Amino acid sequence: MRKDVEQFRGSFGRLYEGSKAKSKTLTKRSAIAMDRQDRPVFEAYADAALLPAVQEEYAVQRPIREWFGKSPAVNKSAIGAHPEFSHLEGTDETEWHHITTMFIDIANSTRLSLRYDLEMVRHIKNSILRAASEVVRSMDGHVHRFMGDALMAYFGGRLQKKESSAMAALSCAAMLQVLMTQSVVPDLLRNGIEARDIGFRVGVDFGGDREVLWSSYGYSDVNEVTATSFFVDASAKLQGMASKDSAMLGQNLLNFLDFPEAMTDRKYKSRDGKDELVEYLAPNYIRQDGTPNNYRIRELSFDKFARLLPLPTELKELVVGGVKSHGGISFCAHVLNDGQASVRYPSNSACLEKDRSIRFELRAEPGALDGVRLPLSGKFTKQNYGLQAKEAGHSAPEIISFAMQPATGAYRGQRPTISSITRDTAYRGLHTVSVELVDGRGDLLFADVVGVHIV
């Protein structure tokens, strides 16, 4: 298994064990101080140094930021007031500015208190929230506050493109589920914690530049800078409506991103033994004119959207269908400049402007195709999801077939085998290019997909 995948799958375990070791260190120091008042301080620290290493704070962040092409290697932003609005602290000033808000809750965490002592419960919850906060920071989100077994985060600011930060929030929601299933639950089970029914519940919504008011709440000496908006409040309501391991999205976010219905699911709840469609945010508030608000909601389709995450295919095929890994084969995109590859573009890592050329490249490293049944054939499938593409008559899938011939003779084992297509960014919205490669017997050898959001 790839080293970065191993690091990610073991990241929560390192955080959990490191945090526990740090807690033990503090406990031992306190006991030494109580039992042996005459003992020099440096001796207590020497004993503590023999305990396991303290937590790796950025263990969760590092592989995610690498996969998404983020720089620098870790995001060290502090938890608290959004730094771009800290100038409002303790004042009566206000400022209008867009933001994407996310609420994250640990589902089924209350029952932990019925099974374990409170010190253990505190450690489990704190470790999970720390891991969640690292996923938020890995996507350049800002953790605003912890609230019991939940946290609140903002995505966006003056220095970030608002579409990119909103899409980052959706990627964050999907990555939280990947972390939960591939790292958190397995590591808790290894530590003897019954965690199969623990998961994340997420709510996300977007407020525009005239829909979110930033200000300081409280007094001059006791205050908090935060955002006031229906859409901030709606994200909390959405989290409350989410099921375990799911994310609920608000109408404003869906409309702003022109997010495709194909990447969402409708929400249902059971009533009197029957599944009932939940179309709107609950409660469905009444407006001043007496009409219902009817604020539309959808659930993020993890199985479809997570295919667009820029994860190694070895990890991605563990969590979603339609992906097939093969050692030494990769599928990636490059944004072109004057016909030449200039910048590698990890799938769905940022929103791109129109009129850019992108090359989608299937690449087999030397030796990757050794022993494979020939001939090799495959297809690229381009799909435009945005409203502009539909209105222009370009929403039907475009399929491009190809044959892939491994290098032979003097070049065998010396150069990669590549098949590629180049397409332009022409329509606003989310677009995908997928690839499938089959061997001479028709068996699927490799499959992956790259997503691009165009503004």
Salt bridges, closest charged atoms under 4 A:
ASP4 OD2 - ARG2 NH2 2.55
GLU17 OE2 - LYS20 NZ 3.50
GLU43 OE1 - ARG39 NE 3.10
ASP47 OD2 - ARG39 NH2 3.03
GLU56 OE1 - ARG14 NE 3.52
GLU57 OE2 - ARG137 NH2 2.91
GLU95 OE1 - HIS87 NE2 2.94
GLU95 OE2 - ARG158 NH2 2.43
ASP105 OD2 - ARG201 NH2 2.98
GLU134 OE2 - ARG137 NH2 2.50
ASP140 OD1 - ARG65 NH1 2.92
ASP140 OD2 - LYS70 NZ 3.54
GLU163 OE2 - ARG428 NH1 3.72
ASP187 OD1 - ARG190 NH2 2.57
GLU194 OE1 - ARG196 NH1 3.01
ASP197 OD1 - ARG111 NH1 3.15
ASP209 OD1 - HIS98 ND1 2.79
ASP209 OD2 - LYS162 NZ 3.37
GLU224 OE2 - HIS144 NE2 3.53
GLU224 OE1 - ARG145 NH2 2.54
ASP245 OD2 - LYS244 NZ 2.98
GLU261 OE2 - ARG296 NH1 3.19
GLU261 OE1 - ARG298 NE 3.46
GLU276 OE2 - ARG271 NH1 3.57
GLU279 OE1 - ARG266 NH1 2.91
GLU279 OE2 - ARG298 NH2 3.36
GLU353 OE2 - LYS161 NZ 2.67
GLU353 OE1 - ARG356 NH1 3.66
GLU361 OE1 - ARG359 NH2 3.12
GLU361 OE2 - ARG363 NH1 3.75
GLU365 OE2 - ARG363 NE 2.71
ASP370 OD1 - ARG412 NH2 3.24
GLU398 OE2 - ARG423 NH2 2.75
ASP443 OD2 - ARG441 NH2 3.01
ASP448 OD1 - LYS316 NZ 2.86
